[in-house]
Amino acid sequence: MLVLLPPSEGKASSGRGAPLKPESLSLPGLAEARAAVLDELVELCVADEEKAREVLGLSEGLRGEVAKNVELRTAGARPAGEIYTGVLYDALGLATLDEAARKRAGTRCWCSRDCGAR
């Protein structure tokens, strides 16, 4: 069984490493499209916070996500399993898995390369 892990609305702070390189993610054929979406998202969030909230469907409580999006080109990257927060990712607890469980997750979770299961 393959488990597809969706992104979540909530995100933890960025990492201390190098910024995201779209070509380093799974499905590298999508790198150009991912870079274009990233550029558009950052541009939207830089230009007008209220419009960005409206376009992205963010509630007032998620206003801070717009500011995080402004920094996406330079923010340190971390695996999705360390960035995304919320019920699914908290319950999955990728960081708490032992080596064997992490390997199993790496073969059964689609985000395995990107979410930190490996």
MMTF fields as JSON, N, C-alpha, C and O atoms, coordinates in Angstrom:
{
  "mmtfVersion": "1.0.0",
  "mmtfProducer": "UNKNOWN",
  "numBonds": 471,
  "numAtoms": 472,
  "numGroups": 118,
  "numChains": 1,
  "numModels": 1,
  "chainsPerModel": [1],
  "groupsPerChain": [118],
  "chainIdList": ["A"],
  "bondAtomList": [4, 2, 8, 6, 12, 10, 16, 14, 20, 18, 24, 22, 28, 26, 32, 30, 36, 34, 40, 38, 44, 42, 48, 46, 52, 50, 56, 54, 60, 58, 64, 62, 68, 66, 72, 70, 76, 74, 80, 78, 84, 82, 88, 86, 92, 90, 96, 94, 100, 98, 104, 102, 108, 106, 112, 110, 116, 114, 120, 118, 124, 122, 128, 126, 132, 130, 136, 134, 140, 138, 144, 142, 148, 146, 152, 150, 156, 154, 160, 158, 164, 162, 168, 166, 172, 170, 176, 174, 180, 178, 184, 182, 188, 186, 192, 190, 196, 194, 200, 198, 204, 202, 208, 206, 212, 210, 216, 214, 220, 218, 224, 222, 228, 226, 232, 230, 236, 234, 240, 238, 244, 242, 248, 246, 252, 250, 256, 254, 260, 258, 264, 262, 268, 266, 272, 270, 276, 274, 280, 278, 284, 282, 288, 286, 292, 290, 296, 294, 300, 298, 304, 302, 308, 306, 312, 310, 316, 314, 320, 318, 324, 322, 328, 326, 332, 330, 336, 334, 340, 338, 344, 342, 348, 346, 352, 350, 356, 354, 360, 358, 364, 362, 368, 366, 372, 370, 376, 374, 380, 378, 384, 382, 388, 386, 392, 390, 396, 394, 400, 398, 404, 402, 408, 406, 412, 410, 416, 414, 420, 418, 424, 422, 428, 426, 432, 430, 436, 434, 440, 438, 444, 442, 448, 446, 452, 450, 456, 454, 460, 458, 464, 462, 468, 466],
  "bondOrderList": [1, 1, 1, 1, 1, 1, 1, 1, 1, 1, 1, 1, 1, 1, 1, 1, 1, 1, 1, 1, 1, 1, 1, 1, 1, 1, 1, 1, 1, 1, 1, 1, 1, 1, 1, 1, 1, 1, 1, 1, 1, 1, 1, 1, 1, 1, 1, 1, 1, 1, 1, 1, 1, 1, 1, 1, 1, 1, 1, 1, 1, 1, 1, 1, 1, 1, 1, 1, 1, 1, 1, 1, 1, 1, 1, 1, 1, 1, 1, 1, 1, 1, 1, 1, 1, 1, 1, 1, 1, 1, 1, 1, 1, 1, 1, 1, 1, 1, 1, 1, 1, 1, 1, 1, 1, 1, 1, 1, 1, 1, 1, 1, 1, 1, 1, 1, 1],
  "groupList": [{"groupName": "MET", "atomNameList": ["N", "CA", "C", "O"], "elementList": ["N", "C", "C", "O"], "formalChargeList": [0, 0, 0, 0], "bondAtomList": [1, 0, 2, 1, 3, 2], "bondOrderList": [1, 1, 2], "singleLetterCode": "M", "chemCompType": "L-PEPTIDE LINKING"}, {"groupName": "LEU", "atomNameList": ["N", "CA", "C", "O"], "elementList": ["N", "C", "C", "O"], "formalChargeList": [0, 0, 0, 0], "bondAtomList": [1, 0, 2, 1, 3, 2], "bondOrderList": [1, 1, 2], "singleLetterCode": "L", "chemCompType": "L-PEPTIDE LINKING"}, {"groupName": "VAL", "atomNameList": ["N", "CA", "C", "O"], "elementList": ["N", "C", "C", "O"], "formalChargeList": [0, 0, 0, 0], "bondAtomList": [1, 0, 2, 1, 3, 2], "bondOrderList": [1, 1, 2], "singleLetterCode": "V", "chemCompType": "L-PEPTIDE LINKING"}, {"groupName": "PRO", "atomNameList": ["N", "CA", "C", "O"], "elementList": ["N", "C", "C", "O"], "formalChargeList": [0, 0, 0, 0], "bondAtomList": [1, 0, 2, 1, 3, 2], "bondOrderList": [1, 1, 2], "singleLetterCode": "P", "chemCompType": "L-PEPTIDE LINKING"}, {"groupName": "SER", "atomNameList": ["N", "CA", "C", "O"], "elementList": ["N", "C", "C", "O"], "formalChargeList": [0, 0, 0, 0], "bondAtomList": [1, 0, 2, 1, 3, 2], "bondOrderList": [1, 1, 2], "singleLetterCode": "S", "chemCompType": "L-PEPTIDE LINKING"}, {"groupName": "GLU", "atomNameList": ["N", "CA", "C", "O"], "elementList": ["N", "C", "C", "O"], "formalChargeList": [0, 0, 0, 0], "bondAtomList": [1, 0, 2, 1, 3, 2], "bondOrderList": [1, 1, 2], "singleLetterCode": "E", "chemCompType": "L-PEPTIDE LINKING"}, {"groupName": "GLY", "atomNameList": ["N", "CA", "C", "O"], "elementList": ["N", "C", "C", "O"], "formalChargeList": [0, 0, 0, 0], "bondAtomList": [1, 0, 2, 1, 3, 2], "bondOrderList": [1, 1, 2], "singleLetterCode": "G", "chemCompType": "PEPTIDE LINKING"}, {"groupName": "LYS", "atomNameList": ["N", "CA", "C", "O"], "elementList": ["N", "C", "C", "O"], "formalChargeList": [0, 0, 0, 0], "bondAtomList": [1, 0, 2, 1, 3, 2], "bondOrderList": [1, 1, 2], "singleLetterCode": "K", "chemCompType": "L-PEPTIDE LINKING"}, {"groupName": "ALA", "atomNameList": ["N", "CA", "C", "O"], "elementList": ["N", "C", "C", "O"], "formalChargeList": [0, 0, 0, 0], "bondAtomList": [1, 0, 2, 1, 3, 2], "bondOrderList": [1, 1, 2], "singleLetterCode": "A", "chemCompType": "L-PEPTIDE LINKING"}, {"groupName": "ARG", "atomNameList": ["N", "CA", "C", "O"], "elementList": ["N", "C", "C", "O"], "formalChargeList": [0, 0, 0, 0], "bondAtomList": [1, 0, 2, 1, 3, 2], "bondOrderList": [1, 1, 2], "singleLetterCode": "R", "chemCompType": "L-PEPTIDE LINKING"}, {"groupName": "ASP", "atomNameList": ["N", "CA", "C", "O"], "elementList": ["N", "C", "C", "O"], "formalChargeList": [0, 0, 0, 0], "bondAtomList": [1, 0, 2, 1, 3, 2], "bondOrderList": [1, 1, 2], "singleLetterCode": "D", "chemCompType": "L-PEPTIDE LINKING"}, {"groupName": "CYS", "atomNameList": ["N", "CA", "C", "O"], "elementList": ["N", "C", "C", "O"], "formalChargeList": [0, 0, 0, 0], "bondAtomList": [1, 0, 2, 1, 3, 2], "bondOrderList": [1, 1, 2], "singleLetterCode": "C", "chemCompType": "L-PEPTIDE LINKING"}, {"groupName": "ASN", "atomNameList": ["N", "CA", "C", "O"], "elementList": ["N", "C", "C", "O"], "formalChargeList": [0, 0, 0, 0], "bondAtomList": [1, 0, 2, 1, 3, 2], "bondOrderList": [1, 1, 2], "singleLetterCode": "N", "chemCompType": "L-PEPTIDE LINKING"}, {"groupName": "THR", "atomNameList": ["N", "CA", "C", "O"], "elementList": ["N", "C", "C", "O"], "formalChargeList": [0, 0, 0, 0], "bondAtomList": [1, 0, 2, 1, 3, 2], "bondOrderList": [1, 1, 2], "singleLetterCode": "T", "chemCompType": "L-PEPTIDE LINKING"}, {"groupName": "ILE", "atomNameList": ["N", "CA", "C", "O"], "elementList": ["N", "C", "C", "O"], "formalChargeList": [0, 0, 0, 0], "bondAtomList": [1, 0, 2, 1, 3, 2], "bondOrderList": [1, 1, 2], "singleLetterCode": "I", "chemCompType": "L-PEPTIDE LINKING"}, {"groupName": "TYR", "atomNameList": ["N", "CA", "C", "O"], "elementList": ["N", "C", "C", "O"], "formalChargeList": [0, 0, 0, 0], "bondAtomList": [1, 0, 2, 1, 3, 2], "bondOrderList": [1, 1, 2], "singleLetterCode": "Y", "chemCompType": "L-PEPTIDE LINKING"}, {"groupName": "TRP", "atomNameList": ["N", "CA", "C", "O"], "elementList": ["N", "C", "C", "O"], "formalChargeList": [0, 0, 0, 0], "bondAtomList": [1, 0, 2, 1, 3, 2], "bondOrderList": [1, 1, 2], "singleLetterCode": "W", "chemCompType": "L-PEPTIDE LINKING"}],
  "groupTypeList": [0, 1, 2, 1, 1, 3, 3, 4, 5, 6, 7, 8, 4, 4, 6, 9, 6, 8, 3, 1, 7, 3, 5, 4, 1, 4, 1, 3, 6, 1, 8, 5, 8, 9, 8, 8, 2, 1, 10, 5, 1, 2, 5, 1, 11, 2, 8, 10, 5, 5, 7, 8, 9, 5, 2, 1, 6, 1, 4, 5, 6, 1, 9, 6, 5, 2, 8, 7, 12, 2, 5, 1, 9, 13, 8, 6, 8, 9, 3, 8, 6, 5, 14, 15, 13, 6, 2, 1, 15, 10, 8, 1, 6, 1, 8, 13, 1, 10, 5, 8, 8, 9, 7, 9, 8, 6, 13, 9, 11, 16, 11, 4, 9, 10, 11, 6, 8, 9],
  "groupIdList": [1, 2, 3, 4, 5, 6, 7, 8, 9, 10, 11, 12, 13, 14, 15, 16, 17, 18, 19, 20, 21, 22, 23, 24, 25, 26, 27, 28, 29, 30, 31, 32, 33, 34, 35, 36, 37, 38, 39, 40, 41, 42, 43, 44, 45, 46, 47, 48, 49, 50, 51, 52, 53, 54, 55, 56, 57, 58, 59, 60, 61, 62, 63, 64, 65, 66, 67, 68, 69, 70, 71, 72, 73, 74, 75, 76, 77, 78, 79, 80, 81, 82, 83, 84, 85, 86, 87, 88, 89, 90, 91, 92, 93, 94, 95, 96, 97, 98, 99, 100, 101, 102, 103, 104, 105, 106, 107, 108, 109, 110, 111, 112, 113, 114, 115, 116, 117, 118],
  "secStructList": [7, 7, 5, 7, 7, 7, 7, 7, 1, 7, 5, 7, 7, 7, 3, 3, 3, 3, 3, 7, 7, 4, 4, 4, 1, 1, 1, 4, 4, 4, 2, 2, 2, 2, 2, 2, 2, 2, 2, 2, 2, 2, 2, 2, 2, 2, 2, 7, 2, 2, 2, 2, 2, 2, 2, 2, 6, 7, 7, 4, 4, 4, 2, 2, 2, 2, 2, 2, 2, 2, 6, 6, 6, 6, 1, 3, 7, 7, 7, 2, 2, 2, 2, 5, 7, 1, 2, 2, 2, 2, 2, 2, 7, 4, 4, 4, 7, 7, 2, 2, 2, 2, 2, 2, 2, 2, 2, 2, 5, 6, 6, 2, 2, 2, 2, 6, 7, 7],
  "xCoordList": [0.842, 0.0, 0.885, 1.865, 0.531, 1.238, 0.392, -0.791, 0.985, 0.282, 0.722, 1.914, -0.225, 0.072, -0.125, -1.214, 0.909, 0.831, 0.666, 1.562, -0.458, -0.684, 0.057, 0.443, 0.252, 0.798, -0.26, -1.426, 0.134, -0.837, -0.789, 0.169, -1.824, -1.86, -0.752, -0.089, -0.551, 0.435, 1.84, 2.067, 2.785, 4.178, 5.037, 4.818, 6.008, 6.976, 7.946, 7.891, 8.81, 9.825, 10.748, 10.891, 11.371, 12.274, 13.518, 13.76, 14.281, 15.498, 16.681, 16.542, 17.828, 19.046, 19.903, 20.957, 19.465, 20.247, 20.102, 19.638, 20.508, 20.425, 18.963, 18.129, 18.651, 17.283, 16.87, 17.713, 15.582, 15.028, 15.547, 15.616, 15.906, 16.277, 15.23, 15.269, 14.289, 13.217, 13.705, 13.019, 14.854, 15.38, 15.847, 16.1, 15.96, 16.409, 15.25, 15.48, 14.023, 12.851, 12.542, 13.086, 11.668, 11.221, 10.535, 10.079, 10.466, 9.908, 10.612, 9.976, 11.911, 12.686, 12.178, 12.508, 11.381, 10.801, 9.853, 9.508, 9.436, 8.547, 9.307, 8.687, 10.637, 11.449, 11.136, 11.001, 11.019, 10.759, 9.391, 9.26, 8.385, 7.038, 7.03, 6.397, 7.731, 7.789, 8.453, 7.995, 9.539, 10.234, 9.317, 9.323, 8.535, 7.611, 6.53, 6.197, 5.985, 4.963, 5.568, 4.942, 6.772, 7.456, 7.632, 7.355, 8.096, 8.282, 6.968, 6.931, 5.889, 4.585, 4.07, 3.524, 4.249, 3.797, 4.528, 3.899, 5.838, 6.622, 6.217, 6.034, 6.077, 5.689, 4.323, 4.155, 3.361, 2.032, 2.124, 1.514, 2.878, 2.954, 3.74, 3.459, 4.707, 5.478, 4.62, 4.669, 3.839, 3.104, 1.963, 1.803, 1.16, -0.051, -0.507, -1.063, -0.264, -0.575, -2.058, -2.406, -2.938, -4.378, -4.819, -5.59, -4.335, -4.681, -4.146, -4.831, -2.929, -2.334, -3.191, -3.449, -3.631, -4.503, -5.782, -6.242, -6.358, -7.599, -7.376, -8.13, -6.352, -6.066, -5.745, -6.167, -5.012, -4.595, -5.658, -5.509, -6.714, -7.783, -7.348, -7.778, -6.496, -5.976, -6.843, -7.208, -7.162, -7.92, -7.025, -5.807, -7.639, -6.882, -5.834, -4.729, -6.191, -5.267, -4.022, -3.016, -4.099, -2.943, -2.217, -1.458, -2.453, -1.815, -0.285, 0.35, 0.284, 1.735, 2.305, 3.494, 1.476, 1.946, 2.331, 3.212, 1.68, 2.031, 3.46, 4.245, 3.797, 5.154, 6.177, 7.27, 5.835, 6.74, 6.953, 8.062, 5.883, 5.998, 6.918, 7.582, 6.968, 7.847, 9.303, 10.096, 9.647, 11.034, 11.38, 12.483, 10.475, 10.691, 11.937, 12.545, 12.334, 13.514, 14.808, 15.776, 14.822, 16.053, 15.992, 17.02, 14.791, 14.635, 15.34, 15.347, 15.921, 16.55, 15.509, 14.432, 15.825, 14.881, 15.018, 16.095, 13.902, 13.854, 12.903, 12.071, 12.994, 12.036, 10.608, 10.373, 9.663, 8.261, 7.77, 6.992, 8.211, 7.784, 8.234, 7.697, 9.225, 9.684, 9.055, 8.974, 8.614, 8.034, 6.54, 6.049, 5.811, 4.354, 3.95, 4.552, 2.915, 2.381, 0.901, 0.326, 0.313, -1.097, -1.302, -0.347, -2.559, -2.946, -2.228, -1.673, -2.228, -1.624, -0.129, 0.35, 0.599, 2.05, 2.451, 3.433, 1.686, 1.979, 1.785, 2.604, 0.694, 0.405, 1.398, 1.756, 1.843, 2.805, 4.14, 4.766, 4.568, 5.779, 7.025, 7.743, 7.29, 8.441, 9.75, 10.585, 9.921, 11.17, 11.351, 12.472, 10.27, 10.359, 10.517, 10.703, 10.444, 10.53, 11.937, 12.916, 12.042, 13.363, 13.783, 12.995, 15.005, 15.564, 14.717, 14.465, 14.276, 13.475, 12.139, 11.711, 11.49, 10.207, 10.391, 9.544, 11.496, 11.785, 11.978, 11.532, 12.65, 12.843, 11.51, 11.269, 10.64, 9.31, 8.531, 7.904, 8.566, 7.876, 8.452, 7.726, 9.755, 10.413, 9.96, 10.077, 9.447, 8.961, 7.449, 6.908, 6.765, 5.3, 4.66, 3.457, 5.435, 4.896, 5.416, 6.623, 4.515, 4.939, 5.898, 6.818, 5.706, 6.602, 7.931, 8.731, 8.189, 9.313, 10.63, 11.373, 10.939, 12.204, 12.182, 13.199, 11.029, 10.908, 10.482, 10.745, 9.823, 9.257, 10.179, 9.868, 11.277, 12.209, 12.03, 12.614, 11.231, 11.016, 12.253, 12.432, 13.087, 14.298, 15.471, 16.559],
  "yCoordList": [-1.17, 0.0, 1.229, 1.303, 2.197, 3.468, 4.507, 4.66, 5.22, 6.25, 7.61, 7.919, 8.411, 9.755, 10.743, 10.832, 11.477, 12.437, 13.845, 14.345, 14.488, 15.832, 16.872, 16.603, 18.054, 19.137, 19.559, 19.186, 20.316, 20.814, 22.329, 22.932, 22.94, 24.4, 24.942, 25.917, 24.316, 24.811, 24.367, 23.247, 25.28, 24.966, 25.468, 26.553, 24.658, 25.076, 26.066, 26.299, 26.634, 27.542, 26.793, 25.572, 27.547, 26.931, 26.379, 26.624, 25.641, 25.038, 25.981, 27.146, 25.467, 26.272, 25.931, 26.533, 24.979, 24.534, 25.444, 26.58, 24.917, 25.65, 25.782, 24.962, 26.812, 26.969, 25.795, 25.058, 25.643, 24.586, 24.656, 25.728, 23.502, 23.367, 22.452, 21.243, 22.998, 22.177, 20.927, 19.904, 20.992, 19.833, 18.702, 17.591, 18.979, 17.947, 17.115, 16.116, 17.508, 16.797, 15.574, 15.418, 14.712, 13.58, 14.119, 15.262, 13.303, 13.703, 14.958, 16.0, 14.867, 16.036, 16.671, 17.82, 15.938, 16.514, 17.667, 18.438, 17.785, 18.874, 20.094, 21.076, 20.051, 21.127, 22.488, 23.47, 22.562, 23.85, 24.398, 25.584, 23.541, 23.969, 24.378, 25.369, 23.617, 23.961, 25.315, 26.117, 25.574, 26.857, 27.997, 29.066, 27.782, 28.816, 29.095, 30.253, 28.051, 28.233, 28.958, 29.856, 28.577, 29.235, 30.722, 31.56, 31.048, 32.457, 33.229, 34.339, 32.649, 33.318, 33.499, 34.547, 32.471, 32.548, 33.65, 34.451, 33.7, 34.728, 36.106, 37.03, 36.247, 37.542, 37.992, 39.156, 37.09, 37.399, 37.882, 38.888, 37.171, 37.486, 38.763, 39.465, 39.072, 40.308, 41.508, 42.542, 41.375, 42.505, 42.997, 44.206, 42.088, 42.518, 41.408, 40.396, 41.614, 40.584, 40.225, 39.047, 41.232, 40.958, 40.161, 39.209, 40.545, 39.808, 38.384, 37.437, 38.228, 36.899, 36.028, 34.865, 36.584, 35.82, 35.394, 34.264, 36.309, 36.006, 34.921, 33.95, 35.083, 34.121, 32.747, 31.729, 32.713, 31.448, 30.866, 29.743, 31.612, 31.126, 30.983, 30.064, 31.891, 31.824, 32.64, 33.776, 32.065, 32.775, 33.813, 33.814, 34.676, 35.677, 35.007, 35.523, 33.861, 33.143, 32.622, 32.317, 32.522, 32.034, 33.166, 32.919, 34.394, 35.555, 35.412, 35.824, 34.843, 34.677, 33.805, 33.9, 32.949, 32.099, 32.927, 32.532, 34.067, 34.942, 35.438, 35.432, 35.866, 36.342, 35.226, 35.477, 33.994, 32.863, 32.649, 32.338, 32.816, 32.615, 33.636, 33.327, 34.844, 35.889, 35.432, 35.787, 34.652, 34.225, 32.877, 32.374, 32.287, 30.92, 30.733, 29.664, 31.719, 31.557, 31.453, 30.841, 32.05, 32.094, 31.283, 31.044, 30.861, 30.11, 28.76, 28.129, 28.334, 27.024, 25.926, 25.989, 24.949, 23.861, 22.747, 22.499, 22.092, 20.895, 19.924, 20.345, 18.644, 17.685, 18.052, 18.602, 17.745, 18.088, 17.556, 18.227, 16.366, 15.783, 16.568, 16.396, 17.436, 18.301, 19.688, 20.391, 20.077, 21.403, 21.413, 22.263, 20.464, 20.473, 20.102, 19.234, 20.78, 20.519, 20.174, 20.328, 19.729, 19.386, 17.942, 17.208, 17.548, 16.241, 15.096, 14.221, 15.084, 13.983, 13.867, 12.79, 14.939, 14.887, 14.681, 13.997, 15.277, 15.058, 13.587, 13.002, 12.997, 11.595, 10.655, 9.622, 10.999, 10.166, 10.122, 9.066, 11.246, 11.304, 10.755, 9.944, 11.188, 10.669, 10.772, 9.869, 11.853, 12.056, 11.039, 10.821, 10.417, 9.473, 8.02, 7.128, 7.779, 6.407, 5.85, 6.575, 4.565, 3.941, 3.687, 3.893, 3.246, 3.063, 2.135, 2.442, 1.011, 0.054, 0.666, 0.494, 1.372, 2.003, 3.119, 3.315, 3.849, 4.92, 4.343, 4.929, 3.185, 2.528, 2.061, 2.207, 1.499, 1.088, 2.287, 2.219, 3.379, 4.591, 5.084, 5.597, 4.921, 5.356, 4.606, 5.12, 3.408, 2.637, 2.707, 2.298, 3.222, 3.214, 4.6, 4.718, 5.638, 7.001, 7.728, 7.775, 8.285, 8.948, 10.083, 10.316, 10.787, 11.898, 11.409, 12.224, 10.108, 9.533, 10.262, 10.472, 10.655, 11.328, 12.744, 13.253, 13.367, 14.764, 14.983, 16.04, 13.98, 14.219, 13.769, 14.005, 13.145, 12.751, 11.354, 10.986, 10.547, 9.174, 8.318, 7.306, 8.687, 7.891, 8.344, 7.782],
  "zCoordList": [0.0, 0.0, 0.0, 0.741, -0.84, -0.9, -0.185, -0.488, 0.755, 1.514, 0.98, 0.971, 0.54, 0.054, 1.19, 1.758, 1.519, 2.617, 2.057, 1.377, 2.33, 1.813, 2.651, 3.789, 2.083, 2.904, 3.92, 3.794, 4.903, 5.877, 5.887, 5.404, 6.438, 6.506, 7.39, 7.036, 8.53, 9.478, 9.127, 8.671, 9.354, 9.084, 10.238, 10.775, 10.599, 11.611, 10.972, 9.765, 11.755, 11.225, 10.281, 10.359, 9.39, 8.425, 9.118, 10.3, 8.359, 8.888, 8.798, 8.424, 9.141, 9.097, 7.892, 7.686, 7.104, 5.963, 4.756, 4.854, 3.636, 2.377, 1.954, 2.337, 1.167, 0.668, -0.224, -0.735, -0.396, -1.222, -2.648, -3.249, -3.176, -4.583, -5.2, -4.973, -5.979, -6.534, -7.264, -7.256, -7.881, -8.622, -7.703, -8.168, -6.412, -5.478, -4.928, -4.246, -5.21, -4.701, -5.554, -6.647, -5.051, -5.852, -7.105, -7.127, -8.13, -9.426, -9.96, -10.119, -10.236, -10.667, -11.96, -12.254, -12.731, -13.934, -13.637, -14.533, -12.396, -11.99, -11.48, -11.072, -11.496, -10.909, -11.515, -10.785, -12.826, -13.471, -13.064, -12.759, -13.058, -12.65, -11.181, -10.815, -10.336, -8.91, -8.707, -7.894, -9.448, -9.333, -9.778, -9.168, -10.825, -11.3, -10.257, -10.004, -9.658, -8.619, -7.421, -6.858, -7.031, -5.917, -6.199, -5.341, -7.41, -7.776, -7.701, -7.169, -8.229, -8.218, -6.783, -6.439, -5.961, -4.573, -3.825, -3.133, -3.953, -3.268, -3.771, -2.979, -5.082, -5.658, -5.126, -4.761, -5.081, -4.554, -3.11, -2.75, -2.291, -0.864, -0.595, 0.377, -1.43, -1.274, -1.649, -0.983, -2.71, -3.279, -2.401, -2.234, -1.831, -1.13, -0.175, -0.602, 1.11, 2.108, 2.12, 2.194, 2.048, 2.086, 0.861, 0.983, -0.311, -1.53, -1.44, -1.827, -0.931, -0.787, 0.129, -0.181, 1.251, 2.167, 1.473, 1.638, 0.69, -0.014, -1.07, -1.132, -1.892, -2.967, -2.395, -2.945, -1.309, -0.703, 0.23, 0.712, 0.485, 1.356, 2.804, 3.501, 3.253, 4.621, 5.57, 5.269, 6.693, 7.715, 8.391, 8.212, 9.156, 9.907, 10.797, 10.966, 11.36, 12.237, 11.535, 12.176, 10.203, 9.432, 8.699, 7.762, 9.129, 8.505, 8.457, 7.486, 9.482, 9.542, 8.441, 8.137, 7.829, 6.736, 5.517, 4.753, 5.33, 4.205, 4.382, 3.434, 5.594, 5.866, 5.661, 5.153, 6.052, 5.832, 4.337, 3.9, 3.552, 2.106, 1.457, 0.467, 1.998, 1.464, 1.506, 0.634, 2.513, 2.735, 2.106, 2.316, 1.351, 0.863, 0.007, 0.054, -0.761, -1.624, -0.819, -1.27, 0.369, 1.152, 2.444, 3.078, 2.834, 4.088, 3.99, 2.933, 5.076, 5.114, 4.949, 5.542, 4.165, 3.889, 4.925, 5.467, 5.176, 6.02, 5.353, 4.549, 5.655, 5.092, 5.483, 6.559, 4.608, 4.846, 6.189, 6.867, 6.583, 7.845, 9.058, 10.153, 8.865, 9.948, 9.873, 10.88, 8.69, 8.491, 8.771, 9.514, 8.172, 8.318, 9.73, 10.363, 10.209, 11.533, 11.39, 10.313, 12.427, 12.388, 12.788, 13.044, 12.838, 13.354, 12.645, 13.309, 11.309, 10.567, 10.846, 11.202, 10.692, 10.863, 12.319, 12.606, 13.242, 14.657, 15.022, 15.731, 14.531, 14.843, 14.163, 14.728, 12.962, 12.245, 12.989, 13.08, 13.512, 14.332, 13.65, 14.235, 12.418, 11.675, 12.462, 12.406, 13.181, 13.922, 15.04, 15.5, 15.479, 16.594, 16.139, 16.968, 14.835, 14.332, 14.472, 14.292, 14.793, 14.803, 13.356, 12.434, 13.16, 11.813, 10.949, 9.784, 11.495, 10.719, 10.292, 9.15, 11.201, 10.888, 9.866, 8.995, 9.974, 9.013, 7.613, 6.627, 7.532, 6.233, 5.658, 4.459, 6.503, 6.035, 5.526, 4.469, 6.267, 5.836, 4.506, 3.654, 4.345, 3.116, 1.879, 0.767, 2.056, 0.908, 0.757, -0.271, 1.769, 1.732, 1.714, 1.482, 1.952, 1.945, 0.71, 0.471, -0.061, -1.293, -1.019, -1.803, 0.063, 0.346, 0.913, 1.371, 0.897, 1.616, 1.402, 2.361, 0.169, -0.085, 0.473, 0.945, 0.415, 0.79, 2.243, 2.816, 2.84, 4.169, 5.295, 6.462, 4.991, 6.038, 6.532, 7.551, 5.841, 6.285, 6.05, 6.728, 5.132, 4.843, 5.644, 5.52]
}
